[in-house]
Amino acid sequence: MSDHRNILYFLVGILTAAVCVLGYNLYQAKKQPDGVQINLGPNGLKIEGK
């Protein structure tokens, strides 16, 4: 019985860690950088303030 409980705790810990990592990655992807963005392309120079 103790083995089943240890496996359950292990799985809950792994799932919790996975949710935390995925949440952090989503936060980083949605966060916009501060500052100025400068693009040089075929249409010329483009400067955007963030």
mmCIF file of the N, C-alpha and C atoms, coordinates in Angstrom:
data_MODEL
# 
_entry.id   MODEL 
# 
loop_
_atom_site.group_PDB 
_atom_site.id 
_atom_site.type_symbol 
_atom_site.label_atom_id 
_atom_site.label_alt_id 
_atom_site.label_comp_id 
_atom_site.label_asym_id 
_atom_site.label_entity_id 
_atom_site.label_seq_id 
_atom_site.pdbx_PDB_ins_code 
_atom_site.Cartn_x 
_atom_site.Cartn_y 
_atom_site.Cartn_z 
_atom_site.occupancy 
_atom_site.B_iso_or_equiv 
_atom_site.pdbx_formal_charge 
_atom_site.auth_seq_id 
_atom_site.auth_comp_id 
_atom_site.auth_asym_id 
_atom_site.auth_atom_id 
_atom_site.pdbx_PDB_model_num 
ATOM 1   N N  . MET A 1 1  ? 0.823  -1.196 0.000   1.00 0.00 ? 1  MET A N  1 
ATOM 2   C CA . MET A 1 1  ? 0.000  0.000  0.000   1.00 0.00 ? 1  MET A CA 1 
ATOM 3   C C  . MET A 1 1  ? 0.865  1.257  0.000   1.00 0.00 ? 1  MET A C  1 
ATOM 4   N N  . SER A 1 2  ? 1.977  1.211  0.703   1.00 0.00 ? 2  SER A N  1 
ATOM 5   C CA . SER A 1 2  ? 2.867  2.365  0.787   1.00 0.00 ? 2  SER A CA 1 
ATOM 6   C C  . SER A 1 2  ? 3.491  2.686  -0.561  1.00 0.00 ? 2  SER A C  1 
ATOM 7   N N  . ASP A 1 3  ? 3.766  1.648  -1.373  1.00 0.00 ? 3  ASP A N  1 
ATOM 8   C CA . ASP A 1 3  ? 4.354  1.870  -2.686  1.00 0.00 ? 3  ASP A CA 1 
ATOM 9   C C  . ASP A 1 3  ? 3.406  2.651  -3.587  1.00 0.00 ? 3  ASP A C  1 
ATOM 10  N N  . HIS A 1 4  ? 2.132  2.345  -3.516  1.00 0.00 ? 4  HIS A N  1 
ATOM 11  C CA . HIS A 1 4  ? 1.144  3.046  -4.344  1.00 0.00 ? 4  HIS A CA 1 
ATOM 12  C C  . HIS A 1 4  ? 1.041  4.516  -3.948  1.00 0.00 ? 4  HIS A C  1 
ATOM 13  N N  . ARG A 1 5  ? 1.132  4.772  -2.660  1.00 0.00 ? 5  ARG A N  1 
ATOM 14  C CA . ARG A 1 5  ? 1.046  6.153  -2.182  1.00 0.00 ? 5  ARG A CA 1 
ATOM 15  C C  . ARG A 1 5  ? 2.282  6.941  -2.627  1.00 0.00 ? 5  ARG A C  1 
ATOM 16  N N  . ASN A 1 6  ? 3.459  6.319  -2.578  1.00 0.00 ? 6  ASN A N  1 
ATOM 17  C CA . ASN A 1 6  ? 4.678  6.996  -3.023  1.00 0.00 ? 6  ASN A CA 1 
ATOM 18  C C  . ASN A 1 6  ? 4.628  7.299  -4.511  1.00 0.00 ? 6  ASN A C  1 
ATOM 19  N N  . ILE A 1 7  ? 4.106  6.382  -5.302  1.00 0.00 ? 7  ILE A N  1 
ATOM 20  C CA . ILE A 1 7  ? 3.975  6.607  -6.738  1.00 0.00 ? 7  ILE A CA 1 
ATOM 21  C C  . ILE A 1 7  ? 2.999  7.749  -7.000  1.00 0.00 ? 7  ILE A C  1 
ATOM 22  N N  . LEU A 1 8  ? 1.914  7.796  -6.250  1.00 0.00 ? 8  LEU A N  1 
ATOM 23  C CA . LEU A 1 8  ? 0.929  8.869  -6.408  1.00 0.00 ? 8  LEU A CA 1 
ATOM 24  C C  . LEU A 1 8  ? 1.557  10.225 -6.083  1.00 0.00 ? 8  LEU A C  1 
ATOM 25  N N  . TYR A 1 9  ? 2.300  10.311 -4.988  1.00 0.00 ? 9  TYR A N  1 
ATOM 26  C CA . TYR A 1 9  ? 2.971  11.562 -4.631  1.00 0.00 ? 9  TYR A CA 1 
ATOM 27  C C  . TYR A 1 9  ? 3.977  11.966 -5.704  1.00 0.00 ? 9  TYR A C  1 
ATOM 28  N N  . PHE A 1 10 ? 4.695  11.006 -6.245  1.00 0.00 ? 10 PHE A N  1 
ATOM 29  C CA . PHE A 1 10 ? 5.668  11.274 -7.297  1.00 0.00 ? 10 PHE A CA 1 
ATOM 30  C C  . PHE A 1 10 ? 4.978  11.841 -8.532  1.00 0.00 ? 10 PHE A C  1 
ATOM 31  N N  . LEU A 1 11 ? 3.864  11.226 -8.953  1.00 0.00 ? 11 LEU A N  1 
ATOM 32  C CA . LEU A 1 11 ? 3.140  11.701 -10.126 1.00 0.00 ? 11 LEU A CA 1 
ATOM 33  C C  . LEU A 1 11 ? 2.552  13.094 -9.915  1.00 0.00 ? 11 LEU A C  1 
ATOM 34  N N  . VAL A 1 12 ? 2.024  13.347 -8.733  1.00 0.00 ? 12 VAL A N  1 
ATOM 35  C CA . VAL A 1 12 ? 1.488  14.678 -8.434  1.00 0.00 ? 12 VAL A CA 1 
ATOM 36  C C  . VAL A 1 12 ? 2.606  15.715 -8.465  1.00 0.00 ? 12 VAL A C  1 
ATOM 37  N N  . GLY A 1 13 ? 3.770  15.372 -7.954  1.00 0.00 ? 13 GLY A N  1 
ATOM 38  C CA . GLY A 1 13 ? 4.912  16.288 -7.992  1.00 0.00 ? 13 GLY A CA 1 
ATOM 39  C C  . GLY A 1 13 ? 5.368  16.576 -9.414  1.00 0.00 ? 13 GLY A C  1 
ATOM 40  N N  . ILE A 1 14 ? 5.422  15.547 -10.249 1.00 0.00 ? 14 ILE A N  1 
ATOM 41  C CA . ILE A 1 14 ? 5.819  15.730 -11.651 1.00 0.00 ? 14 ILE A CA 1 
ATOM 42  C C  . ILE A 1 14 ? 4.810  16.609 -12.386 1.00 0.00 ? 14 ILE A C  1 
ATOM 43  N N  . LEU A 1 15 ? 3.520  16.362 -12.184 1.00 0.00 ? 15 LEU A N  1 
ATOM 44  C CA . LEU A 1 15 ? 2.490  17.169 -12.837 1.00 0.00 ? 15 LEU A CA 1 
ATOM 45  C C  . LEU A 1 15 ? 2.522  18.623 -12.367 1.00 0.00 ? 15 LEU A C  1 
ATOM 46  N N  . THR A 1 16 ? 2.764  18.836 -11.087 1.00 0.00 ? 16 THR A N  1 
ATOM 47  C CA . THR A 1 16 ? 2.862  20.193 -10.562 1.00 0.00 ? 16 THR A CA 1 
ATOM 48  C C  . THR A 1 16 ? 4.046  20.930 -11.175 1.00 0.00 ? 16 THR A C  1 
ATOM 49  N N  . ALA A 1 17 ? 5.175  20.257 -11.264 1.00 0.00 ? 17 ALA A N  1 
ATOM 50  C CA . ALA A 1 17 ? 6.354  20.871 -11.872 1.00 0.00 ? 17 ALA A CA 1 
ATOM 51  C C  . ALA A 1 17 ? 6.107  21.186 -13.344 1.00 0.00 ? 17 ALA A C  1 
ATOM 52  N N  . ALA A 1 18 ? 5.443  20.297 -14.063 1.00 0.00 ? 18 ALA A N  1 
ATOM 53  C CA . ALA A 1 18 ? 5.155  20.520 -15.481 1.00 0.00 ? 18 ALA A CA 1 
ATOM 54  C C  . ALA A 1 18 ? 4.237  21.728 -15.665 1.00 0.00 ? 18 ALA A C  1 
ATOM 55  N N  . VAL A 1 19 ? 3.228  21.863 -14.821 1.00 0.00 ? 19 VAL A N  1 
ATOM 56  C CA . VAL A 1 19 ? 2.320  23.006 -14.918 1.00 0.00 ? 19 VAL A CA 1 
ATOM 57  C C  . VAL A 1 19 ? 3.073  24.303 -14.632 1.00 0.00 ? 19 VAL A C  1 
ATOM 58  N N  . CYS A 1 20 ? 3.960  24.284 -13.653 1.00 0.00 ? 20 CYS A N  1 
ATOM 59  C CA . CYS A 1 20 ? 4.747  25.482 -13.337 1.00 0.00 ? 20 CYS A CA 1 
ATOM 60  C C  . CYS A 1 20 ? 5.649  25.873 -14.501 1.00 0.00 ? 20 CYS A C  1 
ATOM 61  N N  . VAL A 1 21 ? 6.325  24.920 -15.098 1.00 0.00 ? 21 VAL A N  1 
ATOM 62  C CA . VAL A 1 21 ? 7.223  25.208 -16.217 1.00 0.00 ? 21 VAL A CA 1 
ATOM 63  C C  . VAL A 1 21 ? 6.435  25.726 -17.415 1.00 0.00 ? 21 VAL A C  1 
ATOM 64  N N  . LEU A 1 22 ? 5.325  25.096 -17.733 1.00 0.00 ? 22 LEU A N  1 
ATOM 65  C CA . LEU A 1 22 ? 4.512  25.551 -18.863 1.00 0.00 ? 22 LEU A CA 1 
ATOM 66  C C  . LEU A 1 22 ? 3.929  26.939 -18.612 1.00 0.00 ? 22 LEU A C  1 
ATOM 67  N N  . GLY A 1 23 ? 3.509  27.208 -17.407 1.00 0.00 ? 23 GLY A N  1 
ATOM 68  C CA . GLY A 1 23 ? 2.990  28.530 -17.064 1.00 0.00 ? 23 GLY A CA 1 
ATOM 69  C C  . GLY A 1 23 ? 4.055  29.604 -17.193 1.00 0.00 ? 23 GLY A C  1 
ATOM 70  N N  . TYR A 1 24 ? 5.259  29.320 -16.736 1.00 0.00 ? 24 TYR A N  1 
ATOM 71  C CA . TYR A 1 24 ? 6.352  30.277 -16.848 1.00 0.00 ? 24 TYR A CA 1 
ATOM 72  C C  . TYR A 1 24 ? 6.709  30.532 -18.314 1.00 0.00 ? 24 TYR A C  1 
ATOM 73  N N  . ASN A 1 25 ? 6.748  29.474 -19.120 1.00 0.00 ? 25 ASN A N  1 
ATOM 74  C CA . ASN A 1 25 ? 7.046  29.639 -20.545 1.00 0.00 ? 25 ASN A CA 1 
ATOM 75  C C  . ASN A 1 25 ? 5.973  30.470 -21.239 1.00 0.00 ? 25 ASN A C  1 
ATOM 76  N N  . LEU A 1 26 ? 4.726  30.266 -20.896 1.00 0.00 ? 26 LEU A N  1 
ATOM 77  C CA . LEU A 1 26 ? 3.636  31.056 -21.471 1.00 0.00 ? 26 LEU A CA 1 
ATOM 78  C C  . LEU A 1 26 ? 3.754  32.514 -21.054 1.00 0.00 ? 26 LEU A C  1 
ATOM 79  N N  . TYR A 1 27 ? 4.100  32.757 -19.801 1.00 0.00 ? 27 TYR A N  1 
ATOM 80  C CA . TYR A 1 27 ? 4.292  34.123 -19.312 1.00 0.00 ? 27 TYR A CA 1 
ATOM 81  C C  . TYR A 1 27 ? 5.418  34.817 -20.072 1.00 0.00 ? 27 TYR A C  1 
ATOM 82  N N  . GLN A 1 28 ? 6.531  34.140 -20.273 1.00 0.00 ? 28 GLN A N  1 
ATOM 83  C CA . GLN A 1 28 ? 7.657  34.723 -21.000 1.00 0.00 ? 28 GLN A CA 1 
ATOM 84  C C  . GLN A 1 28 ? 7.302  35.004 -22.455 1.00 0.00 ? 28 GLN A C  1 
ATOM 85  N N  . ALA A 1 29 ? 6.507  34.132 -23.080 1.00 0.00 ? 29 ALA A N  1 
ATOM 86  C CA . ALA A 1 29 ? 6.129  34.324 -24.480 1.00 0.00 ? 29 ALA A CA 1 
ATOM 87  C C  . ALA A 1 29 ? 5.184  35.515 -24.637 1.00 0.00 ? 29 ALA A C  1 
ATOM 88  N N  . LYS A 1 30 ? 4.305  35.752 -23.673 1.00 0.00 ? 30 LYS A N  1 
ATOM 89  C CA . LYS A 1 30 ? 3.331  36.837 -23.767 1.00 0.00 ? 30 LYS A CA 1 
ATOM 90  C C  . LYS A 1 30 ? 3.909  38.183 -23.352 1.00 0.00 ? 30 LYS A C  1 
ATOM 91  N N  . LYS A 1 31 ? 4.957  38.175 -22.534 1.00 0.00 ? 31 LYS A N  1 
ATOM 92  C CA . LYS A 1 31 ? 5.527  39.409 -22.025 1.00 0.00 ? 31 LYS A CA 1 
ATOM 93  C C  . LYS A 1 31 ? 6.240  40.156 -23.151 1.00 0.00 ? 31 LYS A C  1 
ATOM 94  N N  . GLN A 1 32 ? 5.910  41.421 -23.338 1.00 0.00 ? 32 GLN A N  1 
ATOM 95  C CA . GLN A 1 32 ? 6.546  42.217 -24.372 1.00 0.00 ? 32 GLN A CA 1 
ATOM 96  C C  . GLN A 1 32 ? 7.770  42.913 -23.783 1.00 0.00 ? 32 GLN A C  1 
ATOM 97  N N  . PRO A 1 33 ? 8.841  42.962 -24.539 1.00 0.00 ? 33 PRO A N  1 
ATOM 98  C CA . PRO A 1 33 ? 10.037 43.630 -24.036 1.00 0.00 ? 33 PRO A CA 1 
ATOM 99  C C  . PRO A 1 33 ? 9.852  45.147 -23.976 1.00 0.00 ? 33 PRO A C  1 
ATOM 100 N N  . ASP A 1 34 ? 10.519 45.770 -23.019 1.00 0.00 ? 34 ASP A N  1 
ATOM 101 C CA . ASP A 1 34 ? 10.496 47.222 -22.896 1.00 0.00 ? 34 ASP A CA 1 
ATOM 102 C C  . ASP A 1 34 ? 11.610 47.812 -23.745 1.00 0.00 ? 34 ASP A C  1 
ATOM 103 N N  . GLY A 1 35 ? 11.401 49.040 -24.195 1.00 0.00 ? 35 GLY A N  1 
ATOM 104 C CA . GLY A 1 35 ? 12.459 49.718 -24.931 1.00 0.00 ? 35 GLY A CA 1 
ATOM 105 C C  . GLY A 1 35 ? 12.036 50.068 -26.342 1.00 0.00 ? 35 GLY A C  1 
ATOM 106 N N  . VAL A 1 36 ? 13.015 50.085 -27.222 1.00 0.00 ? 36 VAL A N  1 
ATOM 107 C CA . VAL A 1 36 ? 12.827 50.483 -28.615 1.00 0.00 ? 36 VAL A CA 1 
ATOM 108 C C  . VAL A 1 36 ? 13.202 49.328 -29.519 1.00 0.00 ? 36 VAL A C  1 
ATOM 109 N N  . GLN A 1 37 ? 12.395 49.120 -30.550 1.00 0.00 ? 37 GLN A N  1 
ATOM 110 C CA . GLN A 1 37 ? 12.689 48.088 -31.539 1.00 0.00 ? 37 GLN A CA 1 
ATOM 111 C C  . GLN A 1 37 ? 13.013 48.783 -32.858 1.00 0.00 ? 37 GLN A C  1 
ATOM 112 N N  . ILE A 1 38 ? 14.152 48.420 -33.452 1.00 0.00 ? 38 ILE A N  1 
ATOM 113 C CA . ILE A 1 38 ? 14.590 49.003 -34.718 1.00 0.00 ? 38 ILE A CA 1 
ATOM 114 C C  . ILE A 1 38 ? 14.657 47.893 -35.757 1.00 0.00 ? 38 ILE A C  1 
ATOM 115 N N  . ASN A 1 39 ? 13.913 48.070 -36.856 1.00 0.00 ? 39 ASN A N  1 
ATOM 116 C CA . ASN A 1 39 ? 13.899 47.095 -37.940 1.00 0.00 ? 39 ASN A CA 1 
ATOM 117 C C  . ASN A 1 39 ? 14.390 47.757 -39.222 1.00 0.00 ? 39 ASN A C  1 
ATOM 118 N N  . LEU A 1 40 ? 15.260 47.073 -39.927 1.00 0.00 ? 40 LEU A N  1 
ATOM 119 C CA . LEU A 1 40 ? 15.734 47.537 -41.224 1.00 0.00 ? 40 LEU A CA 1 
ATOM 120 C C  . LEU A 1 40 ? 15.359 46.477 -42.240 1.00 0.00 ? 40 LEU A C  1 
ATOM 121 N N  . GLY A 1 41 ? 14.433 46.813 -43.125 1.00 0.00 ? 41 GLY A N  1 
ATOM 122 C CA . GLY A 1 41 ? 13.947 45.843 -44.094 1.00 0.00 ? 41 GLY A CA 1 
ATOM 123 C C  . GLY A 1 41 ? 13.822 46.459 -45.470 1.00 0.00 ? 41 GLY A C  1 
ATOM 124 N N  . PRO A 1 42 ? 13.136 45.766 -46.361 1.00 0.00 ? 42 PRO A N  1 
ATOM 125 C CA . PRO A 1 42 ? 13.001 46.254 -47.729 1.00 0.00 ? 42 PRO A CA 1 
ATOM 126 C C  . PRO A 1 42 ? 12.212 47.574 -47.819 1.00 0.00 ? 42 PRO A C  1 
ATOM 127 N N  . ASN A 1 43 ? 11.393 47.865 -46.823 1.00 0.00 ? 43 ASN A N  1 
ATOM 128 C CA . ASN A 1 43 ? 10.619 49.115 -46.834 1.00 0.00 ? 43 ASN A CA 1 
ATOM 129 C C  . ASN A 1 43 ? 11.335 50.255 -46.137 1.00 0.00 ? 43 ASN A C  1 
ATOM 130 N N  . GLY A 1 44 ? 12.555 50.038 -45.701 1.00 0.00 ? 44 GLY A N  1 
ATOM 131 C CA . GLY A 1 44 ? 13.331 51.086 -45.037 1.00 0.00 ? 44 GLY A CA 1 
ATOM 132 C C  . GLY A 1 44 ? 13.469 50.833 -43.557 1.00 0.00 ? 44 GLY A C  1 
ATOM 133 N N  . LEU A 1 45 ? 13.796 51.899 -42.836 1.00 0.00 ? 45 LEU A N  1 
ATOM 134 C CA . LEU A 1 45 ? 14.045 51.846 -41.410 1.00 0.00 ? 45 LEU A CA 1 
ATOM 135 C C  . LEU A 1 45 ? 12.740 52.066 -40.657 1.00 0.00 ? 45 LEU A C  1 
ATOM 136 N N  . LYS A 1 46 ? 12.492 51.235 -39.647 1.00 0.00 ? 46 LYS A N  1 
ATOM 137 C CA . LYS A 1 46 ? 11.273 51.340 -38.858 1.00 0.00 ? 46 LYS A CA 1 
ATOM 138 C C  . LYS A 1 46 ? 11.667 51.311 -37.379 1.00 0.00 ? 46 LYS A C  1 
ATOM 139 N N  . ILE A 1 47 ? 11.254 52.327 -36.615 1.00 0.00 ? 47 ILE A N  1 
ATOM 140 C CA . ILE A 1 47 ? 11.565 52.424 -35.194 1.00 0.00 ? 47 ILE A CA 1 
ATOM 141 C C  . ILE A 1 47 ? 10.254 52.452 -34.426 1.00 0.00 ? 47 ILE A C  1 
ATOM 142 N N  . GLU A 1 48 ? 10.112 51.548 -33.465 1.00 0.00 ? 48 GLU A N  1 
ATOM 143 C CA . GLU A 1 48 ? 8.901  51.456 -32.647 1.00 0.00 ? 48 GLU A CA 1 
ATOM 144 C C  . GLU A 1 48 ? 9.271  51.582 -31.178 1.00 0.00 ? 48 GLU A C  1 
ATOM 145 N N  . GLY A 1 49 ? 8.560  52.423 -30.468 1.00 0.00 ? 49 GLY A N  1 
ATOM 146 C CA . GLY A 1 49 ? 8.710  52.502 -29.015 1.00 0.00 ? 49 GLY A CA 1 
ATOM 147 C C  . GLY A 1 49 ? 7.780  51.499 -28.345 1.00 0.00 ? 49 GLY A C  1 
ATOM 148 N N  . LYS A 1 50 ? 8.293  50.753 -27.421 1.00 0.00 ? 50 LYS A N  1 
ATOM 149 C CA . LYS A 1 50 ? 7.478  49.741 -26.723 1.00 0.00 ? 50 LYS A CA 1 
ATOM 150 C C  . LYS A 1 50 ? 7.066  50.263 -25.372 1.00 0.00 ? 50 LYS A C  1 
# 
